[in-house]
């Protein structure tokens, strides 16, 4: 995995810009000072951060349970990947729904 050898760390940041129409533009960035990360490495870094946030939400009394936040995340991902462009993801989601519903 690529990392900043000087600091022995990696960084991936997400920047959200809202344009004048209200549409959000999302950029995923890494510092130029670190070795380049591939998409898989960036995804695993970001999901590690999301995991920590979800696990900490109950401990920090944020008004939401971890399983409730996970449901929101799952629904968000489901909505993003349900289009025909993502047929593989769509079939995966449909199979998971069948398993959940018995």
C-alpha positions in Angstrom: 0.0 0.0 0.0 1.3 3.5 -0.8 2.1 5.7 2.1 4.0 8.8 3.0 7.3 7.2 4.2 8.4 10.3 6.0 5.2 10.3 8.2 4.5 6.5 7.8 0.8 7.4 7.0 -1.6 7.7 4.2 -4.3 10.3 3.6 -7.4 10.3 1.5 -9.8 13.2 1.8 -13.2 13.9 0.4 -14.2 17.4 -0.7 -17.8 18.3 -1.4 -18.5 21.5 -3.4 -22.1 22.6 -3.9 -22.5 24.6 -7.2 -25.0 27.4 -7.8 -27.7 24.9 -8.9 -27.4 23.1 -5.6 -25.8 20.0 -7.2 -22.9 18.5 -5.1 -19.6 17.8 -6.7 -17.6 15.2 -4.8 -13.8 15.0 -5.2 -11.6 12.3 -3.6 -8.1 13.6 -3.1 -4.7 12.4 -1.9 -1.7 14.6 -1.1 0.8 15.0 -3.8 3.5 14.3 -1.2 2.6 10.7 -0.7 2.9 7.7 -3.1 -0.1 7.4 -5.4 -2.8 5.1 -4.2 -5.0 3.0 -6.4 -8.8 3.0 -6.2 -8.9 -0.1 -4.0 -6.4 1.3 -1.5 -8.4 4.6 -1.4 -11.7 2.7 -0.8 -10.2 0.6 2.0 -8.7 3.7 3.6 -12.1 5.6 3.4 -14.1 2.6 4.6 -11.7 2.2 7.6 -12.6 5.8 8.5 -16.3 5.2 8.0 -16.1 2.1 10.2 -14.5 4.1 13.0 -17.2 6.8 12.7 -20.1 4.2 12.8 -18.6 2.4 15.8 -18.2 5.6 17.7 -21.6 7.1 17.1 -23.3 5.3 20.1 -20.3 5.9 22.4 -20.4 9.6 21.6 -24.2 9.8 22.0 -24.8 11.3 18.6 -28.5 10.4 18.7 -28.3 7.5 16.4 -27.5 3.8 16.9 -24.7 2.2 14.9 -27.1 -0.2 13.2 -29.4 2.7 12.2 -26.4 4.5 10.6 -25.4 1.4 8.9 -28.9 1.0 7.4 -28.6 4.6 6.1 -25.2 3.9 4.6 -26.5 0.7 3.0 -29.5 2.5 1.6 -27.4 5.2 0.2 -25.1 2.8 -1.5 -28.1 0.8 -2.8 -29.5 4.0 -4.3 -26.2 4.9 -6.0 -25.7 1.5 -7.6 -29.2 0.5 -8.6 -29.0 2.0 -12.1 -28.5 -0.2 -15.2 -24.9 1.1 -15.4 -24.1 -1.0 -12.4 -25.8 -4.3 -13.4 -23.5 -6.4 -11.3 -24.1 -4.3 -8.2 -27.8 -4.4 -8.9 -27.9 -8.2 -9.0 -25.9 -8.3 -5.8 -28.3 -5.9 -4.0 -31.3 -7.9 -5.2 -29.8 -11.2 -4.0 -29.1 -9.6 -0.6 -32.7 -8.4 -0.4 -33.9 -11.9 -1.1 -31.7 -13.3 1.7 -32.8 -10.6 4.1 -36.5 -11.1 3.4 -36.3 -14.9 3.4 
